Amino acid sequence: MTSGDVLIKVTGLKKHYNGGKIRALDGIDIDINKGDVMVVIGPSGSGKSTFLRSLNLLEEPSEGSIVFDGTDICGSRINLDEYRQKMGMVFQHFNLFPHKTILENLTIAPLIVKKENKEEAEKRAMELLTRVGLADRANAYPVQLSGGQKQRVAIVRALCMNPEVMLFDEPTSALDPEMVGEVLDVMKDLAKAGMTMVCVTHEMGFAREVGNRVVFMESGKVVEEGTPDDIFKNPKSPRLKDFLGKVL
């Protein structure tokens, strides 16, 4: 990839707590290119979710820069909400409004934040629901859906804002095992369609099959990074070898 393909450039990213005693992120340098499916793996407490949440400043970095589409979003004069609209975020838990229908959950942000007209917002939402096999649930309420269906709705909700990049923070970890596949299938389809994605996950099969780049983190640092073949078939660091020995 050429430098012109870089969508997000992370330089010297640090996040410290407790007066610097806890180093959740300890100097991350990484480029995320347009069309990348970057999968971030590592043990619990390695800084994976902190890194992901820092990309749209849900976690405010202690040091470093995050340049998104040529603009340092850590700068003091940027409209952060404007940039967050370009970054779809999917969490472990779905955070759907329980008193609103699925269609209402999907259109509330486009209507209020992007000032879209209702007809356009609902048309796009229905197209996306059809894409993930949930068009028949548009008028249902979240309580009527399974966990896997709710997470697919959460992905569609992010896509309704037409983001440039999708951030996934362990999107399957709160699901029953039989529901994991249906969510991963939606993510695979997004990857095939060329969506730029950064995924924190424990699903090693997804990392191997769908990711074009895998990042292994430990103690707030990037220990190793490469293609799925590099990471899973030819790991170099002893720590990565030990980690893979426990999870594969």
Residue frames relative to the residue before (quaternion, step in Angstrom):
aa qw qx qy qz dx dy dz
M 1.0000 0.0000 0.0000 0.0000 0.00 0.00 0.00
T 0.3703 -0.7099 0.5455 0.2477 3.56 -1.03 0.72
S 0.6753 -0.4979 0.3444 0.4212 3.57 -1.25 0.31
G 0.5937 0.5857 -0.3601 0.4180 3.57 1.18 -0.51
D 0.6421 0.5323 -0.3165 0.4520 3.57 1.25 -0.35
V 0.5087 0.6629 -0.4254 0.3476 3.59 1.23 -0.19
L 0.2191 -0.7802 0.5760 0.1071 3.57 -0.77 1.07
I 0.7897 0.0629 -0.0083 0.6102 3.58 0.98 -0.90
K 0.0820 -0.7889 0.6088 0.0164 3.57 -0.77 1.08
V 0.1176 -0.7996 0.5887 0.0153 3.55 -0.56 1.24
T 0.0066 0.8168 -0.5737 0.0609 3.58 -0.72 1.10
G 0.8741 -0.0146 -0.0047 0.4855 3.57 -0.85 1.02
L 0.2563 0.8147 -0.4893 0.1768 3.57 1.14 0.62
K 0.0423 0.7891 -0.6084 0.0740 3.54 -0.79 1.12
K 0.0200 -0.7613 0.6477 0.0236 3.54 -1.20 0.66
H 0.0188 -0.8168 0.5741 -0.0538 3.54 -0.49 1.26
Y 0.1489 -0.7616 0.6246 0.0872 3.54 -1.20 0.65
N 0.8249 0.2602 -0.1661 0.4735 3.52 -1.35 0.25
G 0.7095 -0.4893 0.2563 0.4376 3.54 0.83 1.09
G 0.7178 -0.4472 0.2472 0.4730 3.56 1.14 0.64
K 0.4973 0.6719 -0.4296 0.3416 3.58 1.23 -0.06
I 0.7404 0.2813 -0.1798 0.5834 3.56 1.14 -0.63
R 0.1220 -0.8056 0.5793 0.0217 3.55 -0.62 1.18
A 0.1712 -0.8179 0.5442 0.0745 3.58 0.09 1.31
L 0.7511 0.0601 -0.0496 0.6556 3.55 1.16 -0.72
D 0.0807 -0.8456 0.5273 -0.0209 3.54 -0.73 1.06
G 0.8099 -0.2415 0.1013 0.5249 3.54 0.75 1.12
I 0.1520 0.7965 -0.5620 0.1633 3.58 0.37 1.27
D 0.0117 -0.7606 0.6488 -0.0193 3.55 -0.91 1.03
I 0.2962 0.7575 -0.5350 0.2288 3.59 -0.49 1.12
D 0.2558 -0.7347 0.6071 0.1621 3.55 -1.17 0.67
I 0.1575 -0.7443 0.6414 0.0995 3.56 -1.08 0.83
N 0.2243 -0.8149 0.5270 0.0890 3.54 -0.49 1.23
K 0.6113 -0.5367 0.4272 0.3946 3.55 -1.22 0.49
G 0.7998 0.2533 -0.2132 0.5007 3.55 -0.84 1.04
D 0.4623 0.6743 -0.4508 0.3583 3.59 1.25 -0.05
V 0.1059 -0.6908 0.7010 0.1419 3.50 -1.32 0.50
M 0.0360 -0.8233 0.5645 -0.0464 3.54 0.02 1.38
V 0.1225 -0.7928 0.5961 0.0335 3.54 -0.70 1.13
V 0.1813 -0.7942 0.5763 0.0649 3.57 -0.71 1.13
I 0.0184 -0.8050 0.5916 -0.0417 3.57 -0.67 1.17
G 0.3035 0.7406 -0.5672 0.1941 3.55 -1.28 0.26
P 0.6455 -0.5285 0.3740 0.4051 3.58 -1.24 0.27
S 0.6487 -0.4835 0.4041 0.4268 3.57 -1.29 0.29
G 0.7993 0.2799 -0.2193 0.4844 3.55 -1.00 0.86
S 0.4983 0.6814 -0.4168 0.3371 3.58 1.27 0.16
G 0.6070 -0.5812 0.3521 0.4120 3.60 1.26 -0.19
K 0.3651 0.7706 -0.4674 0.2333 3.59 1.27 0.04
S 0.7285 0.4233 -0.2497 0.4772 3.58 0.72 -1.06
T 0.6026 0.5461 -0.3566 0.4599 3.59 1.08 -0.65
F 0.6281 0.5260 -0.3227 0.4739 3.58 1.01 -0.81
L 0.6843 0.4906 -0.2966 0.4507 3.57 0.81 -1.01
R 0.6944 0.4772 -0.2705 0.4657 3.58 0.91 -0.95
S 0.5970 0.5537 -0.3627 0.4533 3.59 1.21 -0.38
L 0.5804 0.6223 -0.3799 0.3627 3.60 1.09 -0.61
N 0.7719 0.2093 -0.1717 0.5753 3.61 1.13 -0.50
L 0.5469 -0.6887 0.3385 0.3347 3.52 1.31 0.65
L 0.2647 0.7023 -0.5906 0.2966 3.56 0.97 0.85
E 0.6954 0.2174 -0.1862 0.6592 3.53 1.35 -0.43
E 0.2945 -0.7682 0.5408 0.1753 3.59 -0.68 1.04
P 0.4216 -0.7322 0.4676 0.2598 3.61 -0.56 1.09
S 0.4649 -0.6473 0.5270 0.2951 3.55 -1.22 0.59
E 0.7762 -0.0261 0.0439 0.6285 3.55 1.14 -0.76
G 0.6636 0.5438 -0.3764 0.3496 3.53 -1.35 0.24
S 0.3350 -0.7276 0.5633 0.2027 3.53 -1.35 0.03
I 0.1394 -0.7336 0.6592 0.0890 3.50 -1.31 0.60
V 0.0890 -0.8089 0.5811 0.0083 3.55 -0.33 1.25
F 0.0581 -0.8017 0.5943 -0.0267 3.55 -0.53 1.27
D 0.8374 -0.0814 0.0161 0.5402 3.56 -0.63 1.16
G 0.7598 -0.4157 0.1963 0.4598 3.57 0.97 0.90
T 0.6976 0.4227 -0.2660 0.5138 3.62 1.27 -0.08
D 0.3760 -0.7043 0.5533 0.2375 3.58 -0.89 0.94
I 0.2374 -0.8146 0.5135 0.1282 3.58 -0.29 1.24
C 0.5590 0.5690 -0.4055 0.4465 3.59 1.27 0.05
G 0.4895 0.6737 -0.4253 0.3544 3.58 1.28 -0.13
S 0.5748 -0.6482 0.3977 0.3022 3.55 -1.16 0.62
R 0.7451 0.4336 -0.2258 0.4537 3.60 1.13 -0.47
I 0.5119 0.6469 -0.4378 0.3574 3.57 1.14 0.35
N 0.4413 -0.6428 0.5545 0.2907 3.54 -1.29 0.49
L 0.2822 -0.8168 0.4815 0.1463 3.54 0.00 1.34
D 0.6252 0.5508 -0.3466 0.4309 3.59 0.99 -0.79
E 0.6129 0.5578 -0.3422 0.4429 3.56 1.06 -0.75
Y 0.7034 0.4497 -0.2696 0.4800 3.58 0.95 -0.84
R 0.6176 0.5479 -0.3520 0.4409 3.58 1.06 -0.66
Q 0.5811 0.5771 -0.3748 0.4345 3.58 1.14 -0.55
K 0.6876 0.4826 -0.2745 0.4679 3.58 1.16 -0.60
M 0.7009 0.3954 -0.2449 0.5408 3.58 1.34 -0.11
G 0.2024 -0.7768 0.5857 0.1120 3.57 -0.43 1.18
M 0.1209 -0.8027 0.5828 0.0386 3.59 -0.93 0.89
V 0.0604 -0.7732 0.6313 0.0082 3.54 -0.93 1.00
F 0.2259 -0.8100 0.5357 0.0765 3.55 -0.65 1.19
Q 0.6927 -0.4253 0.3598 0.4581 3.56 -1.34 -0.04
H 0.7706 0.2599 -0.1300 0.5672 3.56 0.99 -0.89
F 0.5749 -0.6995 0.3318 0.2650 3.50 -0.94 0.99
N 0.1470 -0.8440 0.5044 0.1076 3.61 1.15 -0.64
L 0.2881 0.7408 -0.5464 0.2639 3.58 0.94 0.92
F 0.5051 -0.6227 0.4929 0.3380 3.57 -1.14 0.59
P 0.3697 -0.7811 0.4506 0.2240 3.63 -0.41 1.14
H 0.7012 0.4779 -0.2653 0.4578 3.59 1.14 -0.62
K 0.6717 0.4503 -0.3013 0.5052 3.58 1.27 0.08
T 0.5439 -0.6048 0.4619 0.3535 3.57 -1.15 0.62
I 0.6811 -0.4607 0.3597 0.4410 3.56 -1.29 0.21
L 0.6618 0.5032 -0.3168 0.4565 3.60 0.87 -0.90
E 0.6524 0.5002 -0.3185 0.4720 3.59 0.98 -0.78
N 0.6142 0.5431 -0.3418 0.4594 3.60 1.03 -0.72
L 0.7043 0.4871 -0.2613 0.4455 3.56 1.01 -0.85
T 0.7588 0.4136 -0.2116 0.4565 3.58 1.03 -0.71
I 0.4947 0.6952 -0.4337 0.2897 3.60 1.17 -0.35
A 0.6951 0.4651 -0.2972 0.4608 3.63 0.88 -0.83
P 0.6528 0.4927 -0.3419 0.4628 3.65 0.84 -0.77
L 0.6652 0.5071 -0.3111 0.4512 3.61 1.00 -0.78
I 0.7596 0.3966 -0.2113 0.4702 3.58 0.82 -1.01
V 0.7538 0.4076 -0.2153 0.4682 3.57 0.81 -1.03
K 0.7943 0.3012 -0.1497 0.5058 3.58 0.83 -0.99
K 0.3699 -0.7700 0.4518 0.2571 3.59 1.35 -0.02
E 0.2629 0.7596 -0.5472 0.2333 3.59 1.01 0.75
N 0.4803 -0.6304 0.4932 0.3587 3.56 -1.16 0.40
K 0.6671 -0.5667 0.3182 0.3641 3.54 -1.14 0.75
E 0.6449 0.5418 -0.3260 0.4293 3.57 0.93 -0.87
E 0.6735 0.4883 -0.2906 0.4728 3.59 0.93 -0.91
A 0.6602 0.5166 -0.3076 0.4502 3.57 0.93 -0.92
E 0.6837 0.4765 -0.2896 0.4708 3.58 0.93 -0.89
K 0.6148 0.5490 -0.3457 0.4484 3.60 1.05 -0.72
R 0.6760 0.4736 -0.2935 0.4822 3.59 0.90 -0.92
A 0.6411 0.5286 -0.3309 0.4473 3.59 0.94 -0.84
M 0.6729 0.4882 -0.3012 0.4672 3.60 0.93 -0.84
E 0.6130 0.5360 -0.3497 0.4633 3.59 1.05 -0.70
L 0.6885 0.4731 -0.2794 0.4733 3.57 0.95 -0.89
L 0.6186 0.5262 -0.3444 0.4710 3.60 1.04 -0.70
T 0.6249 0.5257 -0.3319 0.4721 3.57 1.04 -0.77
R 0.6375 0.5553 -0.3125 0.4331 3.56 1.00 -0.89
V 0.7640 0.3241 -0.1916 0.5239 3.61 1.04 -0.72
G 0.5854 -0.6501 0.3436 0.3415 3.57 1.26 0.44
L 0.6216 0.5641 -0.3347 0.4283 3.59 1.14 0.52
A 0.2617 0.7958 -0.5136 0.1854 3.61 1.16 0.42
D 0.6728 0.5132 -0.3015 0.4394 3.59 1.05 -0.72
R 0.6695 0.4878 -0.2986 0.4740 3.61 1.28 -0.10
A 0.3172 0.8026 -0.4680 0.1903 3.59 1.28 0.12
N 0.7736 0.3426 -0.1830 0.5007 3.59 0.97 -0.81
A 0.4651 0.6501 -0.4547 0.3929 3.56 1.29 0.28
Y 0.4035 -0.6695 0.5579 0.2789 3.55 -1.34 0.19
P 0.6858 -0.5167 0.3085 0.4094 3.62 -1.11 0.60
V 0.6311 0.5552 -0.3446 0.4180 3.62 0.98 -0.77
Q 0.6668 0.5091 -0.2919 0.4594 3.59 1.21 -0.47
L 0.6519 0.5169 -0.3023 0.4653 3.60 1.28 -0.07
S 0.5020 -0.6130 0.5127 0.3307 3.55 -1.24 0.47
G 0.6855 -0.4752 0.3445 0.4308 3.57 -1.25 0.22
G 0.6590 0.5090 -0.3120 0.4575 3.57 0.95 -0.83
Q 0.6453 0.5080 -0.3178 0.4737 3.56 1.03 -0.77
K 0.6361 0.5243 -0.3304 0.4596 3.59 0.98 -0.80
Q 0.6774 0.4813 -0.3128 0.4600 3.60 0.92 -0.80
R 0.6078 0.5221 -0.3570 0.4801 3.59 1.08 -0.59
V 0.6251 0.5169 -0.3309 0.4823 3.60 1.06 -0.73
A 0.6387 0.5281 -0.3301 0.4520 3.60 0.98 -0.81
I 0.6292 0.5114 -0.3313 0.4825 3.59 1.07 -0.71
V 0.6542 0.5050 -0.3120 0.4687 3.58 0.93 -0.88
R 0.6078 0.5589 -0.3542 0.4391 3.59 1.01 -0.80
A 0.6646 0.4824 -0.3058 0.4817 3.60 0.95 -0.83
L 0.6691 0.5111 -0.3027 0.4466 3.60 0.97 -0.85
C 0.5737 0.6101 -0.3772 0.3955 3.59 1.15 -0.56
M 0.6565 0.4893 -0.3117 0.4821 3.60 1.21 -0.37
N 0.3825 -0.7592 0.4500 0.2734 3.57 1.37 0.11
P 0.1108 0.8468 -0.5126 0.0891 3.61 0.80 1.00
E 0.4908 -0.6395 0.5046 0.3090 3.54 -1.30 0.34
V 0.7833 0.0993 -0.0478 0.6118 3.57 1.20 -0.50
M 0.2309 -0.7537 0.5999 0.1368 3.56 -1.15 0.69
L 0.1645 -0.7753 0.6067 0.0613 3.57 -0.91 1.02
F 0.0827 -0.8049 0.5876 0.0036 3.58 -0.71 1.10
D 0.1209 -0.7991 0.5875 0.0400 3.58 -0.65 1.14
E 0.7808 -0.3226 0.1591 0.5108 3.57 -0.03 1.35
P 0.0385 0.8772 -0.4782 0.0201 3.60 0.81 1.00
T 0.7327 0.4093 -0.2487 0.4835 3.61 1.17 -0.34
S 0.4816 0.7243 -0.4178 0.2626 3.60 1.23 -0.20
A 0.7080 0.4405 -0.2695 0.4818 3.61 1.14 -0.50
L 0.5819 0.6150 -0.3538 0.3974 3.59 1.30 0.01
D 0.5424 -0.5482 0.5127 0.3774 3.52 -1.30 0.40
P 0.6454 -0.5756 0.3278 0.3804 3.62 -1.00 0.78
E 0.6889 0.4919 -0.3103 0.4326 3.62 0.91 -0.79
M 0.6612 0.4991 -0.3119 0.4651 3.60 1.23 -0.23
V 0.4858 0.6945 -0.4247 0.3183 3.58 1.24 -0.30
G 0.6594 0.5624 -0.3144 0.3874 3.56 0.88 -0.98
E 0.6685 0.5160 -0.3190 0.4303 3.57 0.93 -0.86
V 0.6472 0.4918 -0.3182 0.4878 3.60 1.12 -0.62
L 0.6506 0.5079 -0.3190 0.4658 3.60 0.94 -0.85
D 0.6101 0.5542 -0.3580 0.4387 3.61 1.05 -0.67
V 0.6332 0.5125 -0.3302 0.4768 3.60 1.02 -0.77
M 0.6603 0.5051 -0.3062 0.4638 3.58 0.96 -0.87
K 0.6244 0.5305 -0.3360 0.4646 3.60 1.05 -0.73
D 0.6494 0.5129 -0.3187 0.4622 3.59 0.98 -0.84
L 0.6238 0.5298 -0.3361 0.4661 3.59 1.04 -0.75
A 0.6459 0.5235 -0.3159 0.4572 3.57 0.97 -0.89
K 0.6602 0.5104 -0.3062 0.4581 3.58 0.94 -0.90
A 0.6745 0.4949 -0.2870 0.4666 3.57 1.13 -0.68
G 0.5927 -0.6278 0.3402 0.3727 3.60 1.29 0.03
M 0.3805 0.7270 -0.4911 0.2922 3.60 1.23 0.26
T 0.3987 -0.6732 0.5659 0.2598 3.57 -0.99 0.85
M 0.0194 0.8237 -0.5605 0.0832 3.57 -0.70 1.11
V 0.0790 -0.7309 0.6737 0.0748 3.53 -1.22 0.69
C 0.0376 -0.8347 0.5465 -0.0571 3.56 -0.51 1.21
V 0.1688 -0.7208 0.6647 0.1005 3.53 -0.89 1.02
T 0.1973 0.8034 -0.5309 0.1835 3.58 -0.53 1.11
H 0.3607 -0.6827 0.5864 0.2449 3.51 -1.36 0.37
E 0.5253 0.6382 -0.4083 0.3875 3.59 1.28 0.03
M 0.2207 -0.8251 0.5087 0.1079 3.56 0.01 1.32
G 0.5963 0.5664 -0.3654 0.4360 3.58 1.11 -0.62
F 0.6374 0.5124 -0.3171 0.4802 3.57 1.03 -0.82
A 0.6390 0.5361 -0.3253 0.4455 3.59 0.95 -0.90
R 0.6938 0.4810 -0.2753 0.4599 3.57 0.93 -0.91
E 0.7455 0.4497 -0.2270 0.4365 3.55 0.90 -0.96
V 0.8107 0.3205 -0.1237 0.4741 3.57 0.86 -1.00
G 0.6495 0.5412 -0.3349 0.4161 3.60 0.96 -0.78
N 0.2540 -0.7258 0.6049 0.2067 3.55 -1.17 0.56
R 0.7545 0.1581 -0.1326 0.6231 3.56 1.35 -0.22
V 0.1095 -0.7738 0.6220 0.0473 3.55 -1.00 0.87
V 0.1353 -0.7815 0.6078 0.0396 3.56 -0.91 1.02
F 0.1537 -0.7778 0.6043 0.0784 3.57 -0.84 1.02
M 0.1083 -0.8120 0.5733 0.0171 3.56 -0.71 1.16
E 0.0494 0.7583 -0.6486 0.0425 3.52 -1.25 0.64
S 0.8605 0.0120 -0.0337 0.5082 3.58 -0.93 0.96
G 0.7226 -0.4792 0.2464 0.4331 3.57 0.95 0.93
K 0.6716 0.4550 -0.2955 0.5047 3.58 1.27 0.23
V 0.4370 -0.6153 0.5705 0.3241 3.55 -1.31 0.35
V 0.2292 -0.8027 0.5410 0.1024 3.56 -0.45 1.25
E 0.7939 -0.0721 0.0930 0.5965 3.54 0.99 -0.88
E 0.0132 -0.7902 0.6124 -0.0181 3.55 -1.11 0.72
G 0.2847 0.7597 -0.5508 0.1959 3.55 -1.02 0.77
T 0.6947 -0.3901 0.3486 0.4937 3.54 -1.26 -0.38
P 0.6723 -0.4692 0.3559 0.4485 3.62 -1.19 0.22
D 0.6382 0.5160 -0.3344 0.4633 3.61 1.00 -0.75
D 0.6208 0.5436 -0.3399 0.4512 3.59 0.99 -0.83
I 0.7413 0.4505 -0.2320 0.4401 3.54 0.76 -1.11
F 0.7886 0.3659 -0.1838 0.4588 3.56 0.76 -1.03
K 0.7531 0.3723 -0.2200 0.4958 3.61 1.05 -0.63
N 0.8135 0.1489 -0.0560 0.5594 3.58 1.12 -0.60
P 0.0676 0.8210 -0.5632 0.0644 3.63 0.68 1.03
K 0.3301 -0.7806 0.5050 0.1634 3.56 -0.94 0.91
S 0.7356 0.4221 -0.2595 0.4619 3.59 0.83 -0.92
P 0.5659 -0.6053 0.4363 0.3508 3.60 -1.04 0.72
R 0.6353 0.5432 -0.3373 0.4331 3.61 1.02 -0.76
L 0.6548 0.4891 -0.3151 0.4824 3.61 0.97 -0.79
K 0.6281 0.5309 -0.3368 0.4584 3.60 0.97 -0.81
D 0.6551 0.5077 -0.3054 0.4687 3.57 0.97 -0.86
F 0.6461 0.5260 -0.3110 0.4574 3.59 0.96 -0.92
L 0.6951 0.4763 -0.2837 0.4577 3.57 0.81 -0.98
G 0.6068 0.5694 -0.3400 0.4382 3.55 1.13 -0.67
K 0.7039 0.4551 -0.2538 0.4827 3.57 1.17 -0.58
V 0.7713 0.3834 -0.2017 0.4663 3.59 1.03 -0.66
L 0.6810 0.4626 -0.2992 0.4823 3.61 1.17 -0.32
